[in-house]
Amino acid sequence: MIRAIFRATCSRLLLSASLFVASPYVLAEQQKPAFADYVAALKQEAQGKGYQAELLDAVFNSLQYHERVVSADKSQPEFVETLNTYLPKRVSETRIKMARERYQQYLPELTKIGQKYGVQPRFIVALWGLESSFGRFMGTYSVPSALVTLAYDGRRESFFKQEFFHALDILAQGHISLDDMKGSWAGAMGQSQFMPSSFMAYAQDGDGDGKKDIWTNQLDVFASIANYLKQQGWDNSKTWGREVKLPAGFDASHAIARGSLQRSEWLGRWAQSERSLAQWNKLGVQRLNNTELPKRDINAALVLPDGEGGRAFLAYDNYKVLMHWNRSYYFVTSVGYLADLIVAEQS
């Protein structure tokens, strides 16, 4: 009997202790304001930044909480993917055909914009196609609502609040109407899928009408993509890189070390890998047809998207620019492949 009482007492003490430990998390959730209260406080903050009352009333009256946005943010699917499974889906025969058709359709405009910004048109079309399938899929969420939903969720509140204020700036400048400001669940907008901060930094008025419309105006889309690349250091005398063959027993430590890193750390690893094409030749790196690399004064880093034993690429400086757009070896490789296929000779 005494032992039973002792065990019961211990159980109650352990349960109380566990509740005490968990209570800060419970209290934090309980103390979270209702969405309407959060929106009201955010409106006061926006008023302090000097936005016009008419704009704020329209935007804040339109805001809705989207549970699906939060679910998408927290539950982004993870697939076991390799470059060999990724590329055929992203650079499909259908997408190649569409890219070539649009390249020819807009070639005069693309040529003029490419010359102005120093960017080869094929890369503009490749990014356009991979980001929104040439404007066919831009997202249907209200960008302000998606951003405020993600800010309210709290995990990256500061980032999404700042993006929301950039969205207000875009509306205040008259580039798009509130009703037409649609995008992805994460707030990426238009045919180039710019976040509002990227819009503010890189969007361009490609046709001189006074607006930067990356939703419906192809010239604005092309100029905005080109300006992004230019501002990040694009060199139109070079391409993105090339797939190569490594010799048997190649020391994989010459490649960029793998791992998810901040951009500054990744650039440091790039610098450790970077060598001239002549140096890569001496290490036995060859073209896919088993011939020597070009005799050009170009530096390149070695990228192994799937690690040792997978496909290998010598990446030029423009590869770094594309990695600023989207820090994914798979995405950047798909841009390069699609860009090359757009202008490849067709049998």
C-alpha positions in Angstrom: 0.0 0.0 0.0 2.8 2.4 1.0 4.6 1.6 -2.3 1.5 2.2 -4.3 1.0 5.6 -2.6 4.6 6.4 -3.2 4.4 5.5 -6.9 1.2 7.6 -7.3 2.8 10.6 -5.6 5.9 10.3 -7.8 3.7 10.1 -10.9 1.8 13.3 -9.9 5.1 15.1 -9.3 6.5 14.1 -12.7 3.3 15.1 -14.4 3.3 18.5 -12.6 7.0 18.9 -13.6 6.3 18.1 -17.2 3.4 20.7 -17.3 5.7 23.2 -15.7 8.4 22.7 -18.3 5.9 22.9 -21.2 4.1 25.9 -19.8 6.3 28.6 -21.4 5.4 27.2 -24.9 1.7 27.0 -24.0 1.8 30.5 -22.6 3.5 31.8 -25.7 0.8 30.4 -28.0 -1.9 31.7 -25.7 -0.3 35.2 -25.7 -0.2 35.3 -29.5 -2.6 38.0 -30.6 -5.6 37.2 -32.8 -4.9 37.8 -36.5 -7.3 40.8 -36.5 -5.3 42.4 -33.6 -2.0 41.7 -35.3 -3.3 43.4 -38.5 -4.5 46.4 -36.5 -1.1 46.8 -34.9 0.6 46.4 -38.3 -1.6 49.1 -39.7 -0.6 51.5 -37.0 3.0 50.7 -37.8 2.3 51.4 -41.5 0.6 54.7 -40.7 3.8 55.7 -38.9 5.7 55.2 -42.1 3.7 57.8 -43.9 1.6 55.8 -46.4 -1.6 57.4 -47.6 -4.7 56.6 -45.7 -6.6 55.6 -48.8 -4.0 53.0 -49.7 -3.8 51.6 -46.2 -7.6 51.3 -45.9 -7.8 49.4 -49.2 -4.9 47.0 -48.4 -5.8 46.3 -44.8 -9.5 45.8 -45.6 -8.4 43.2 -48.1 -6.1 41.2 -45.8 -7.1 37.6 -45.1 -5.4 34.8 -43.1 -4.5 31.9 -45.3 -4.0 28.7 -43.4 -2.9 27.0 -46.6 0.0 29.5 -46.8 1.2 28.5 -43.4 0.8 24.8 -44.2 2.8 25.3 -47.4 5.6 27.1 -45.5 5.8 24.5 -42.8 5.3 21.4 -44.9 7.4 22.0 -48.0 7.8 18.5 -49.4 11.3 16.9 -49.5 12.0 14.6 -52.4 14.9 12.4 -53.0 16.0 14.0 -56.2 19.1 13.7 -58.4 20.1 15.9 -61.3 19.2 13.1 -63.7 15.6 13.0 -62.4 15.3 16.8 -62.0 16.5 18.0 -65.4 14.0 16.0 -67.6 11.1 17.5 -65.6 12.4 21.1 -65.5 13.9 21.1 -69.0 11.3 19.0 -70.8 10.8 18.7 -74.5 7.7 20.8 -74.2 9.5 23.6 -72.3 12.4 23.6 -74.8 9.9 23.9 -77.7 8.1 26.8 -75.9 11.3 28.5 -75.1 12.5 28.4 -78.7 9.2 29.7 -79.9 9.2 32.7 -77.5 12.8 33.4 -78.2 12.1 33.8 -81.9 8.8 35.7 -81.2 10.5 38.3 -79.1 14.0 38.3 -80.6 14.1 41.9 -81.7 13.0 43.1 -78.2 15.2 40.7 -76.4 18.2 41.7 -78.5 17.7 45.4 -77.7 17.3 44.7 -74.0 20.2 42.2 -74.0 22.5 44.9 -75.5 21.3 47.5 -73.0 22.0 45.4 -70.0 24.8 43.1 -71.3 22.9 39.9 -70.9 22.5 37.2 -73.6 18.8 36.9 -74.5 18.7 33.1 -74.1 19.3 33.4 -70.4 16.5 35.9 -70.0 14.1 33.5 -71.7 15.4 30.5 -69.7 14.7 32.2 -66.4 11.3 33.4 -67.6 10.4 29.9 -68.6 11.6 28.2 -65.4 10.2 30.7 -63.0 6.6 31.0 -64.4 6.4 28.9 -67.5 6.5 32.1 -69.6 3.9 33.8 -67.5 1.4 31.0 -67.4 1.8 30.2 -63.7 2.4 33.1 -61.4 0.4 32.2 -58.4 -3.1 33.2 -57.4 -2.6 34.5 -53.8 -3.0 38.1 -52.9 0.6 39.1 -52.2 -0.2 41.4 -49.2 -2.4 38.7 -47.6 0.3 36.0 -48.1 3.0 38.1 -46.6 1.0 39.2 -43.6 -0.1 35.6 -43.0 3.6 34.5 -42.9 4.6 37.4 -40.8 1.8 36.6 -38.3 3.0 33.0 -38.2 6.0 34.4 -36.6 8.9 32.1 -37.6 10.3 34.7 -40.0 8.2 37.7 -38.9 10.8 40.4 -39.5 11.6 39.2 -43.1 7.9 39.0 -44.2 7.0 42.3 -42.5 9.7 44.0 -44.5 8.5 42.3 -47.7 5.0 43.5 -46.9 6.1 47.1 -46.6 7.9 46.7 -49.9 4.6 45.5 -51.4 3.0 48.7 -50.0 5.7 50.7 -51.7 5.0 49.0 -55.1 1.3 49.8 -54.7 2.0 53.3 -53.7 4.1 53.9 -56.7 1.3 52.7 -59.0 3.1 49.8 -60.7 0.2 47.4 -60.1 -3.3 47.5 -58.7 -4.1 45.8 -55.4 -6.5 43.4 -57.2 -3.9 42.4 -59.7 -1.0 42.0 -57.1 -1.0 38.2 -57.2 1.8 35.8 -56.5 2.9 32.5 -54.9 2.0 31.5 -51.4 5.5 32.9 -50.3 4.8 36.3 -51.9 6.9 35.8 -55.1 5.3 37.9 -57.8 4.8 38.1 -61.5 6.4 36.4 -64.5 9.9 36.7 -63.0 8.7 35.6 -59.5 10.4 38.5 -57.7 9.8 39.0 -54.0 8.8 42.6 -53.3 12.3 43.5 -52.1 13.8 42.2 -55.4 11.2 44.1 -57.3 12.2 47.3 -55.5 15.9 46.6 -56.3 15.8 45.3 -59.8 12.4 45.8 -61.6 12.6 47.9 -64.7 10.3 49.9 -67.0 11.1 48.1 -70.2 8.7 50.0 -72.5 8.9 53.5 -71.0 5.2 53.7 -69.9 6.2 54.8 -66.4 5.3 51.5 -64.7 7.2 48.4 -63.8 4.7 45.6 -64.6 6.2 42.2 -64.2 2.8 40.6 -64.3 1.5 41.4 -67.8 4.2 43.4 -69.6 6.8 41.2 -71.3 9.2 44.1 -72.0 9.2 44.9 -68.3 9.7 41.3 -67.4 12.7 40.9 -69.8 14.3 44.2 -68.7 13.8 43.3 -65.0 15.4 39.8 -65.4 18.3 41.3 -67.3 18.8 44.1 -64.8 18.9 41.6 -61.9 21.7 39.7 -63.7 23.6 42.8 -64.6 23.5 44.2 -61.1 24.9 40.9 -59.8 27.8 41.1 -62.1 26.8 39.2 -65.3 29.5 39.0 -68.0 28.0 38.5 -71.5 31.4 37.5 -72.9 31.0 34.2 -71.0 28.5 31.5 -70.7 27.4 29.8 -67.4 29.7 26.7 -67.4 30.0 23.3 -69.0 29.6 19.7 -68.1 32.9 17.9 -68.0 34.4 14.4 -67.5 36.7 13.7 -64.5 39.6 11.2 -64.8 39.6 8.0 -62.8 40.7 8.5 -59.2 40.0 12.3 -59.4 40.4 14.0 -56.0 36.9 15.3 -55.2 38.3 17.8 -52.7 39.0 20.0 -55.7 35.3 20.6 -56.1 33.2 23.1 -54.0 32.6 21.4 -50.7 28.9 20.4 -50.3 26.6 21.6 -47.6 24.0 24.3 -46.9 25.8 27.6 -46.3 25.3 31.3 -46.1 26.3 32.9 -49.4 29.5 34.4 -48.0 30.6 30.9 -46.9 29.7 29.4 -50.2 31.7 32.0 -52.1 34.7 31.2 -49.9 34.4 27.6 -50.9 34.1 28.7 -54.6 37.4 30.6 -54.2 39.1 27.5 -52.8 37.9 25.5 -55.9 38.5 28.1 -58.6 41.3 27.4 -61.1 42.1 28.4 -64.7 41.0 26.1 -67.5 44.7 25.3 -68.1 45.0 24.1 -64.5 41.9 22.0 -64.8 43.4 20.5 -68.0 46.5 19.5 -66.0 44.3 17.8 -63.5 42.8 15.7 -66.3 39.4 17.3 -66.6 38.1 17.0 -70.1 35.1 17.9 -72.3 32.4 15.3 -72.6 33.9 14.2 -76.0 37.2 13.4 -74.2 39.1 16.4 -75.7 40.9 19.1 -73.8 39.1 22.1 -72.3 39.2 25.3 -74.4 42.4 27.3 -74.4 40.8 30.4 -73.0 41.8 32.7 -70.1 38.8 31.7 -67.9 38.7 30.7 -64.3 36.1 28.1 -63.2 35.1 26.2 -60.0 34.2 22.6 -60.0 30.6 21.7 -59.0 29.3 18.3 -58.2 25.6 18.7 -57.7 25.1 15.1 -56.6 28.5 14.6 -54.9 31.3 12.4 -55.8 30.4 10.0 -58.6 27.7 12.2 -60.0 27.8 14.6 -63.0 30.5 17.3 -62.9 30.4 20.9 -64.1 33.0 23.6 -64.5 31.2 26.8 -63.4 32.1 30.2 -64.6 31.5 33.6 -62.9 28.0 33.8 -64.4 27.1 30.6 -62.5 27.7 32.6 -59.3 25.2 35.2 -60.5 22.6 32.6 -61.1 23.2 31.1 -57.7 22.4 34.5 -56.3 19.0 34.3 -58.0 18.4 30.8 -56.6 21.0 29.0 -54.5 20.3 25.6 -56.0 22.8 23.7 -58.1 19.8 21.9 -59.8 18.0 25.2 -60.6 21.1 26.9 -62.0 22.0 23.8 -64.1 18.5 23.8 -65.5 18.8 27.5 -66.4 22.1 26.8 -68.2 20.9 23.8 -70.0 17.7 25.5 -71.2 19.6 28.6 -72.3 22.0 26.4 -74.4 19.2 24.4 -75.9 17.3 27.5 -77.0 20.0 28.4 -79.4 21.3 24.9 -80.1 21.2 23.7 -83.8 18.2 21.6 -84.3 18.4 18.5 -86.5 
